[in-house]
Each structure stands twice: as structure tokens, then as C-alpha cells.
């Protein structure tokens, strides 16, 4: 268990270093439904720290993943989700496109996070806090839980199951 934590810490240090290069490239996008999606983890984490809200990291293949588009259409575009997300989380999109090119820094950041969270399929959502150590030398992840497309949900009401699962993760206490 200690080895996994060490690997996560090293991986985080690599992507945080690269994240500083992304500051100038941070593109917070409004996906026309009023949601603000960040692409730079450092910027998103600054907002998370200020607001006390966890990060909501959406691992997606935006231009090729059918289930990712389905999750966006069936859940993320619904008024219930939009309202909940604005109140409860900081949105972070971690894209793995096939038909468009991301900057090398953004690609490295997303790959590092994919390895850190051991994401092997899309869509995957992780809810977490990123905590900086007191000496500011490393970051630790306080993972609350992961979600995917809400299996077993009522057709047309996928957001109900997704939000129920997400709320149960948010109910977990933060470490002191």
C-alpha cells in the first residue's frame, strides 16, 4: 500500500511540474449548458481549495468515445446535474482525443492522471481532493470514489442514479 502511495506521489509531482507550464494555456470551457470545465489541474485545484469543493475529474475520449457522449447527453446536460455540479464540485475534463492534438503539456498531465487513478476505460469520473503537504514538496490525493455511466438506471433518468452515487461519495468526511 505504501508503494502505491509513493508511486502516486511521484506521478503527481511530474504532472504538477508540467501543470505549471499549462497555466498560460488553461482553457476553462463553458459547454453551452452553463458548466465551467477546467483542463488545468493546478487551476482547478486552486478553485477547489478556495471553495472547499472536491474536484470532479471526467476522463473522456471526446471525439471518439460513444459512452462519453452518452454520459454527457444523458447526465451532464440535465438541469439536475448542472445545478448539483455548480453547487458541489469543480469540474475538470481530462481528454484523450484521437482526432485532435492537445498540447504536449496537457497530454502529459492527462496521461499522468490516467496512470495515477489507473483509468483503463472511458468514461470514468473520479471525485477527489488534492492536498499539498506542509512543506509544499508533494501532493496527495484524497479519493472519494469513482463513477462511470450509470448502469441499471431508468431510461431517461440516468442523472438520478448518477447523482445518487456521486452524493454518496461526497458524504464521505474529508481528512483533517
C-alpha positions as CSV (number, residue, x, y, z in Angstrom):
1,X,0.0,0.0,0.0
2,X,2.9,2.3,0.8
3,X,4.4,1.6,-2.7
4,X,1.2,2.7,-4.4
5,X,1.1,5.9,-2.4
6,X,4.8,6.6,-3.3
7,X,4.0,6.0,-7.0
8,X,1.0,8.3,-6.8
9,X,3.1,11.0,-5.1
10,X,5.9,10.7,-7.8
11,X,3.3,10.8,-10.6
12,X,1.6,13.8,-9.1
13,X,4.9,15.6,-8.8
14,X,5.6,15.1,-12.5
15,X,2.2,16.3,-13.7
16,X,2.2,19.2,-11.2
17,X,5.5,20.3,-12.7
18,X,4.0,20.1,-16.1
19,X,0.9,21.8,-14.8
20,X,2.9,25.0,-14.2
21,X,3.6,25.1,-17.9
22,X,-0.2,24.8,-18.6
23,X,-1.1,27.9,-16.6
24,X,-0.9,30.1,-19.7
25,X,-2.9,27.5,-21.6
26,X,-5.7,26.9,-19.2
27,X,-9.0,26.8,-21.1
28,X,-12.0,26.8,-18.9
29,X,-14.8,25.9,-21.2
30,X,-18.5,26.6,-20.9
31,X,-20.1,23.7,-22.7
32,X,-23.1,25.8,-23.6
33,X,-25.0,24.4,-20.6
34,X,-23.5,26.8,-18.1
35,X,-20.9,24.4,-16.7
36,X,-17.3,25.5,-16.5
37,X,-14.9,22.7,-17.3
38,X,-11.3,23.3,-16.5
39,X,-8.4,21.5,-18.2
40,X,-5.5,22.5,-15.9
41,X,-5.5,20.6,-12.7
42,X,-3.5,23.3,-10.8
43,X,-6.0,26.0,-11.7
44,X,-8.9,23.7,-10.8
45,X,-7.2,22.8,-7.5
46,X,-6.8,26.5,-6.6
47,X,-10.5,26.9,-7.0
48,X,-11.2,23.7,-5.1
49,X,-9.1,24.9,-2.2
50,X,-10.8,28.3,-2.1
51,X,-14.3,26.9,-2.4
52,X,-13.8,23.7,-0.3
53,X,-15.4,21.7,-3.2
54,X,-13.8,18.5,-4.4
55,X,-12.5,18.0,-8.0
56,X,-14.8,16.1,-10.4
57,X,-12.4,14.7,-13.0
58,X,-14.0,13.5,-16.2
59,X,-11.7,11.1,-18.1
60,X,-13.1,11.2,-21.7
61,X,-12.3,10.5,-25.3
62,X,-14.2,13.5,-26.5
63,X,-14.0,12.8,-30.2
64,X,-14.4,9.0,-30.3
65,X,-16.0,7.6,-27.1
66,X,-19.7,6.9,-27.6
67,X,-20.3,6.2,-23.9
68,X,-18.6,9.5,-23.0
69,X,-21.0,11.4,-25.3
70,X,-23.9,9.4,-23.9
71,X,-22.9,10.3,-20.3
72,X,-22.7,14.0,-21.4
73,X,-26.1,13.8,-23.1
74,X,-27.9,11.6,-20.5
75,X,-26.4,13.2,-17.3
76,X,-24.2,16.2,-17.7
77,X,-26.7,18.1,-19.9
78,X,-29.6,17.7,-17.4
79,X,-30.7,20.6,-15.3
80,X,-30.5,18.5,-12.1
81,X,-26.8,17.7,-12.8
82,X,-25.9,21.2,-13.8
83,X,-27.4,22.6,-10.6
84,X,-25.7,20.0,-8.5
85,X,-22.3,20.4,-10.2
86,X,-22.3,24.2,-9.8
87,X,-23.0,23.8,-6.1
88,X,-20.9,20.9,-5.2
89,X,-17.8,20.3,-7.4
90,X,-15.1,21.8,-9.5
91,X,-15.2,20.3,-13.0
92,X,-12.0,19.0,-14.6
93,X,-12.0,17.5,-18.1
94,X,-9.2,15.1,-18.9
95,X,-9.4,14.4,-22.6
96,X,-7.8,11.6,-24.6
97,X,-8.8,12.5,-28.2
98,X,-7.8,10.6,-31.3
99,X,-8.7,13.2,-34.0
100,X,-7.3,16.3,-32.5
101,X,-4.0,17.2,-30.9
102,X,-3.6,18.6,-27.4
103,X,-0.5,20.5,-26.2
104,X,2.3,18.2,-25.1
105,X,1.9,19.6,-21.5
106,X,-1.8,18.9,-21.4
107,X,-1.3,15.4,-22.9
108,X,1.4,14.7,-20.2
109,X,-0.8,16.0,-17.4
110,X,-3.8,13.9,-18.6
111,X,-1.6,10.8,-19.0
112,X,-0.1,11.2,-15.6
113,X,-3.6,11.5,-14.0
114,X,-4.8,8.5,-16.0
115,X,-1.9,6.4,-14.6
116,X,-2.4,7.8,-11.1
117,X,-6.0,6.8,-11.0
118,X,-5.5,3.6,-13.0
119,X,-8.1,4.6,-15.5
120,X,-8.5,1.8,-18.1
121,X,-11.9,2.7,-19.7
122,X,-14.0,5.6,-20.6
123,X,-15.9,7.4,-19.4
124,X,-14.5,7.5,-15.9
125,X,-15.2,10.1,-13.3
126,X,-13.1,10.5,-10.1
127,X,-14.1,12.7,-7.2
128,X,-11.2,13.8,-5.1
129,X,-9.3,16.4,-3.2
130,X,-5.7,17.2,-3.9
131,X,-3.8,18.1,-0.7
132,X,-0.4,19.7,-0.6
133,X,2.0,18.7,2.1
134,X,3.0,21.2,4.8
135,X,6.5,21.6,3.2
136,X,4.9,22.1,-0.2
137,X,7.1,19.4,-1.7
138,X,4.4,16.9,-2.7
139,X,0.7,16.4,-3.2
140,X,-1.5,13.6,-2.0
141,X,-4.9,12.5,-3.4
142,X,-7.8,12.1,-1.1
143,X,-10.0,10.0,-3.4
144,X,-13.7,9.9,-2.6
145,X,-14.8,7.5,-5.3
146,X,-15.2,6.8,-9.0
147,X,-18.2,6.7,-11.3
148,X,-18.9,5.7,-14.9
149,X,-22.0,5.6,-17.0
150,X,-24.9,4.8,-14.5
151,X,-25.6,1.2,-15.2
152,X,-29.1,-0.1,-14.2
153,X,-30.6,3.3,-14.3
154,X,-34.1,4.1,-15.5
155,X,-34.0,5.1,-19.2
156,X,-34.4,8.8,-19.4
157,X,-33.5,9.3,-15.7
158,X,-29.8,8.3,-15.8
159,X,-28.9,11.5,-13.9
160,X,-30.9,10.3,-10.9
161,X,-28.7,7.2,-10.4
162,X,-25.5,9.1,-11.2
163,X,-26.3,11.9,-8.8
164,X,-27.3,9.4,-6.1
165,X,-23.9,7.7,-6.4
166,X,-22.0,11.0,-6.6
167,X,-23.8,12.3,-3.5
168,X,-22.9,9.2,-1.5
169,X,-19.2,9.8,-2.3
170,X,-19.4,13.4,-1.3
171,X,-20.9,12.4,2.0
172,X,-17.5,10.9,3.0
173,X,-15.7,13.0,5.5
174,X,-12.6,14.9,4.5
175,X,-9.4,14.1,6.3
176,X,-8.4,16.8,8.9
